[in-house]
Amino acid sequence: MNHVIEQNMNKNPFFTGSIQSVEDATTRFYEGAAFGAIHFDGMGQAAASSAALDQLEAAQSQCCEADMQTGEVGDACAYLTSQNGKVAPLVARFWKALAIPDQVVRFEVTAQTLRVIRQQFG
């Protein structure tokens, strides 16, 4: 199992480096910090996806005031990608848009991208 977690850590384009080892990833996962853990805590897939989308919404609304490429937003991006592979390019675009230097462009691109991501989840 640790091998699988390690592979996923290396593949995750949203990984921010806050997890230092497989043990950290396992602990974080099972303590509920990752959105994947919310699913296993009984929320169900729809509720966990909704919580992840809400996390992106919060990031989008605050992206002009603060750096929103955080571990929590990265977790939400990774969770949404794992639930619907079709949104992977959109989620990656959202993540990259959070780093656009121009605040107005950053706000617009993240808003437009989030709108399309939400449509994919119905």
C-alpha positions as CSV (number, residue, x, y, z in Angstrom):
1,M,0.0,0.0,0.0
2,N,2.8,2.4,0.8
3,H,4.2,1.9,-2.7
4,V,0.8,3.0,-4.2
5,I,0.6,6.1,-2.0
6,E,4.2,7.0,-2.9
7,Q,3.4,6.6,-6.6
8,N,0.3,8.8,-6.3
9,M,2.3,11.5,-4.4
10,N,4.8,11.6,-7.3
11,K,2.1,11.8,-9.9
12,N,-0.1,14.4,-8.3
13,P,0.4,17.7,-10.2
14,F,-1.1,19.6,-7.2
15,F,1.3,18.1,-4.6
16,T,2.7,21.1,-2.8
17,G,5.4,19.3,-0.9
18,S,3.8,19.6,2.5
19,I,3.8,15.8,2.8
20,Q,7.4,14.7,3.5
21,S,6.9,10.9,3.5
22,V,4.6,8.1,2.9
23,E,3.8,8.0,6.6
24,D,2.8,11.7,6.5
25,A,0.5,11.0,3.5
26,T,-1.1,8.0,5.2
27,T,-1.7,10.0,8.4
28,R,-3.0,13.0,6.5
29,F,-5.3,10.8,4.5
30,Y,-6.7,8.9,7.4
31,E,-7.1,12.0,9.7
32,G,-9.4,13.6,7.1
33,A,-7.1,16.4,5.9
34,A,-7.4,15.1,2.3
35,F,-10.7,15.2,0.6
36,G,-10.4,11.5,-0.2
37,A,-10.8,10.8,3.5
38,I,-14.0,12.8,3.7
39,H,-15.5,10.2,1.2
40,F,-14.6,7.4,3.5
41,D,-16.0,9.2,6.6
42,G,-19.5,8.6,5.3
43,M,-20.2,11.8,3.3
44,G,-20.5,9.9,0.1
45,Q,-19.0,10.7,-3.2
46,A,-21.4,13.5,-4.1
47,A,-21.0,15.3,-0.8
48,A,-17.2,15.0,-0.9
49,S,-17.2,16.3,-4.5
50,S,-19.4,19.2,-3.3
51,A,-17.0,19.9,-0.4
52,A,-14.0,19.9,-2.8
53,L,-15.8,22.2,-5.2
54,D,-16.6,24.5,-2.3
55,Q,-12.9,24.6,-1.5
56,L,-12.1,25.7,-5.0
57,E,-14.9,28.3,-4.8
58,A,-13.3,29.7,-1.6
59,A,-9.9,29.8,-3.3
60,Q,-11.3,31.6,-6.3
61,S,-13.0,34.2,-4.2
62,Q,-9.9,34.9,-2.2
63,C,-7.3,34.6,-5.0
64,C,-6.8,38.3,-5.4
65,E,-5.9,38.8,-1.7
66,A,-3.8,35.7,-1.0
67,D,-1.8,32.9,-2.5
68,M,-4.3,30.2,-2.8
69,Q,-2.1,27.4,-4.1
70,T,-2.3,25.8,-0.7
71,G,-2.3,22.1,0.4
72,E,-6.0,22.2,1.0
73,V,-6.8,23.5,-2.5
74,G,-4.3,21.0,-3.9
75,D,-6.1,18.2,-2.1
76,A,-9.4,19.4,-3.5
77,C,-8.0,19.5,-7.0
78,A,-6.5,16.0,-6.7
79,Y,-9.8,14.6,-5.3
80,L,-11.9,16.1,-8.1
81,T,-9.4,14.8,-10.7
82,S,-9.6,11.3,-9.1
83,Q,-13.4,11.4,-9.3
84,N,-13.7,12.5,-12.8
85,G,-10.8,12.2,-15.2
86,K,-12.4,14.4,-17.8
87,V,-11.9,17.5,-15.6
88,A,-8.2,16.9,-15.1
89,P,-7.2,19.6,-17.7
90,L,-9.7,22.0,-16.3
91,V,-8.5,21.5,-12.7
92,A,-4.9,21.8,-13.8
93,R,-5.9,25.1,-15.6
94,F,-7.6,26.3,-12.4
95,W,-4.5,25.5,-10.3
96,K,-2.2,27.2,-12.8
97,A,-4.5,30.2,-13.0
98,L,-4.1,30.8,-9.2
99,A,-0.5,31.8,-10.0
100,I,-1.3,34.4,-12.7
101,P,0.4,37.6,-11.7
102,D,-2.4,40.0,-12.9
103,Q,-5.1,39.9,-10.2
104,V,-7.9,40.8,-12.6
105,V,-7.0,38.1,-15.1
106,R,-6.4,35.6,-12.3
107,F,-9.9,36.2,-10.9
108,E,-11.5,36.0,-14.3
109,V,-9.7,32.8,-15.4
110,T,-10.3,31.0,-12.2
111,A,-14.0,32.0,-12.2
112,Q,-14.6,30.8,-15.8
113,T,-12.7,27.6,-15.2
114,L,-14.5,26.9,-12.0
115,R,-17.9,27.4,-13.7
116,V,-17.0,24.7,-16.3
117,I,-15.7,22.3,-13.6
118,R,-18.9,22.7,-11.6
119,Q,-20.9,21.9,-14.8
120,Q,-19.0,18.7,-15.2
121,F,-20.1,17.6,-11.7
122,G,-23.7,18.5,-12.4
